[in-house]
Amino acid sequence: MHKPIKAIILDRDGTLIHDKPGRYLSKPEALRLYKNTAPALKILAEAGYKLFVVSNQSGIGRGYFTEQTARAINRRMTDSLKKTGVVIADIVFCPHAPDEKCACRKPLPKMGEDLIKKHGIKPAESYMVGDKLSDVKFGHALGMKTIFVKTGNGRHQLEKYGSKIQTEKIAADILAAAKWIAKYEIQN
């Protein structure tokens, strides 16, 4: 049995890495971390959180790239972060297109439930951070606090959904989110 841990579950595209809405990252060499990603994740790790990534990768289901390509992109990201001292504990992704009606696509909680069970995550002491309403709903379905970032699809999602985005914090980017979490946790 795992010792219960507190975690930060992070969306990938638009939260940790550059994302161009309507385009799919299909080549590992095209991956670009936001400049604030590594510093933000260091703050969260130093605050005692284990880091996880949960991502919808519908480009696989749409035939734009393969699961092997998605894994290679994730490896490139984790290798880049490791060079800065940041460790991602686990990455899971949904490979299905939205019309496939799978059980794992965010905002459905299956991927998060699997991580909670596998790693002993304590949802009430953990956060979900992402740039879409589906990320916020995913976090809430798991009983986690949520942070919405304005990078990636964030600004467009705010314009589209506005008050439907019920979250603990709307942050400019991952670094602002990390600083807020660290400060909030110290105060509470």
C-alpha positions as CSV (number, residue, x, y, z in Angstrom):
1,M,0.0,0.0,0.0
2,H,1.2,3.5,-0.9
3,K,1.8,6.2,1.7
4,P,-0.8,8.8,0.8
5,I,0.6,11.7,-1.2
6,K,-0.4,15.1,-2.3
7,A,-0.2,15.7,-6.0
8,I,-0.4,18.3,-8.8
9,I,-2.1,16.8,-11.9
10,L,-1.2,18.9,-14.9
11,D,-2.7,19.2,-18.3
12,R,0.1,19.1,-20.9
13,D,-0.7,21.1,-24.1
14,G,-1.3,24.7,-23.3
15,T,-0.4,24.3,-19.7
16,L,3.2,23.0,-19.7
17,I,4.0,23.3,-23.4
18,H,3.1,25.6,-26.2
19,D,-0.1,24.7,-28.0
20,K,-1.5,26.1,-31.1
21,P,-5.3,25.6,-31.0
22,G,-6.5,23.5,-34.0
23,R,-3.0,22.1,-34.5
24,Y,-1.6,18.8,-33.2
25,L,1.9,18.3,-31.8
26,S,2.9,15.3,-33.8
27,K,6.7,15.5,-33.8
28,P,8.9,15.3,-30.6
29,E,11.4,17.9,-32.0
30,A,8.5,20.5,-32.2
31,L,7.9,20.3,-28.4
32,R,8.5,23.7,-26.7
33,L,8.1,24.0,-23.0
34,Y,6.9,27.4,-21.7
35,K,9.9,29.2,-20.2
36,N,8.1,29.2,-16.8
37,T,7.3,25.5,-16.8
38,A,10.5,24.2,-15.1
39,P,10.6,27.0,-12.4
40,A,6.9,26.5,-11.7
41,L,7.3,22.7,-11.3
42,K,10.3,23.2,-9.0
43,I,8.2,25.4,-6.7
44,L,5.5,22.7,-6.6
45,A,7.9,19.9,-5.9
46,E,9.7,21.9,-3.2
47,A,6.2,22.4,-1.6
48,G,6.0,18.6,-1.3
49,Y,3.8,17.7,-4.3
50,K,4.3,14.8,-6.7
51,L,3.8,15.8,-10.3
52,F,1.6,14.0,-12.8
53,V,0.5,14.8,-16.3
54,V,-3.0,13.8,-17.7
55,S,-3.7,14.7,-21.3
56,N,-6.4,14.2,-24.0
57,Q,-4.5,13.2,-27.2
58,S,-7.3,13.1,-29.7
59,G,-4.8,13.4,-32.5
60,I,-4.1,9.7,-32.1
61,G,-7.8,8.8,-32.6
62,R,-8.0,11.2,-35.5
63,G,-5.1,9.5,-37.2
64,Y,-2.7,12.4,-37.0
65,F,0.0,10.6,-35.0
66,T,0.5,7.3,-33.2
67,E,0.6,6.4,-29.5
68,Q,4.3,5.8,-29.9
69,T,4.7,9.4,-31.2
70,A,2.7,10.6,-28.1
71,R,5.0,8.6,-25.8
72,A,8.1,10.0,-27.6
73,I,6.8,13.6,-27.2
74,N,6.2,12.9,-23.5
75,R,9.7,11.4,-23.1
76,R,11.2,14.5,-24.7
77,M,9.3,16.7,-22.3
78,T,10.2,14.6,-19.2
79,D,13.9,14.4,-20.3
80,S,14.0,18.2,-20.8
81,L,12.5,18.7,-17.3
82,K,14.8,16.1,-15.7
83,K,17.8,18.2,-16.9
84,T,16.4,21.1,-14.7
85,G,15.9,18.8,-11.7
86,V,12.1,18.3,-12.2
87,V,10.6,14.8,-12.1
88,I,7.2,13.9,-13.5
89,A,6.0,10.8,-11.5
90,D,3.7,9.5,-14.2
91,I,2.0,10.5,-17.4
92,V,-1.3,9.1,-18.7
93,F,-3.3,10.1,-21.8
94,C,-6.5,9.4,-23.6
95,P,-5.8,8.4,-27.2
96,H,-9.4,8.6,-28.4
97,A,-11.2,11.1,-30.6
98,P,-14.1,12.9,-28.9
99,D,-16.7,11.0,-31.0
100,E,-15.4,7.6,-29.8
101,K,-17.3,7.9,-26.5
102,C,-14.5,6.3,-24.4
103,A,-14.5,6.2,-20.6
104,C,-11.1,8.0,-20.3
105,R,-11.4,11.3,-22.0
106,K,-11.3,14.4,-19.7
107,P,-13.5,15.6,-18.1
108,L,-14.4,12.0,-17.3
109,P,-12.4,11.1,-14.2
110,K,-11.1,7.6,-15.1
111,M,-7.5,8.6,-15.9
112,G,-7.3,10.5,-12.6
113,E,-9.0,7.7,-10.6
114,D,-6.4,5.3,-12.0
115,L,-3.5,7.6,-10.9
116,I,-5.1,8.0,-7.4
117,K,-5.3,4.3,-7.0
118,K,-1.9,3.5,-8.5
119,H,0.0,6.2,-6.5
120,G,-2.0,6.7,-3.4
121,I,-2.9,10.3,-4.2
122,K,-5.0,12.2,-1.6
123,P,-7.5,14.2,-3.8
124,A,-8.5,16.7,-1.1
125,E,-4.9,17.8,-0.7
126,S,-4.2,17.8,-4.5
127,Y,-4.7,20.1,-7.4
128,M,-5.6,19.9,-11.1
129,V,-4.1,22.6,-13.3
130,G,-5.2,23.2,-16.9
131,D,-6.2,25.5,-19.6
132,K,-9.7,24.2,-20.4
133,L,-13.1,23.8,-18.8
134,S,-12.7,20.1,-19.2
135,D,-9.6,20.2,-16.9
136,V,-11.5,22.0,-14.2
137,K,-14.4,19.6,-14.4
138,F,-12.0,16.7,-14.3
139,G,-10.4,18.0,-11.1
140,H,-13.7,18.6,-9.5
141,A,-14.9,15.1,-10.4
142,L,-11.9,13.8,-8.5
143,G,-12.5,16.0,-5.5
144,M,-9.4,18.1,-6.1
145,K,-8.9,21.9,-6.0
146,T,-8.4,23.4,-9.5
147,I,-6.4,26.1,-11.1
148,F,-7.2,27.5,-14.5
149,V,-4.4,29.0,-16.6
150,K,-4.8,31.5,-19.3
151,T,-2.1,30.1,-21.6
152,G,-2.9,27.8,-24.5
153,N,-6.6,27.7,-24.9
154,G,-7.2,29.5,-21.6
155,R,-8.2,32.9,-22.8
156,H,-10.5,31.5,-25.5
157,Q,-12.1,29.2,-23.0
158,L,-12.6,32.1,-20.5
159,E,-14.4,34.1,-23.3
160,K,-16.5,31.1,-24.3
161,Y,-17.4,29.7,-20.8
162,G,-16.9,32.6,-18.4
163,S,-18.6,31.9,-15.1
164,K,-18.9,28.2,-15.9
165,I,-15.2,28.0,-15.0
166,Q,-15.6,27.5,-11.3
167,T,-12.1,27.2,-9.9
168,E,-10.0,28.2,-6.9
169,K,-7.8,30.4,-9.0
170,I,-7.5,31.8,-12.5
171,A,-3.8,32.3,-13.1
172,A,-1.8,33.9,-15.9
173,D,0.4,30.9,-16.4
174,I,1.8,27.8,-14.7
175,L,4.3,29.9,-12.7
176,A,1.6,32.1,-11.3
177,A,-0.4,29.0,-10.5
178,A,2.5,27.4,-8.7
179,K,3.2,30.5,-6.7
180,W,-0.4,30.8,-5.7
181,I,-0.6,27.1,-4.6
182,A,2.6,27.4,-2.6
183,K,1.4,30.6,-0.9
184,Y,-2.2,29.3,-0.3
185,E,-0.9,26.1,1.3
186,I,1.4,27.9,3.6
187,Q,-1.5,30.1,4.8
188,N,-3.9,27.2,5.3
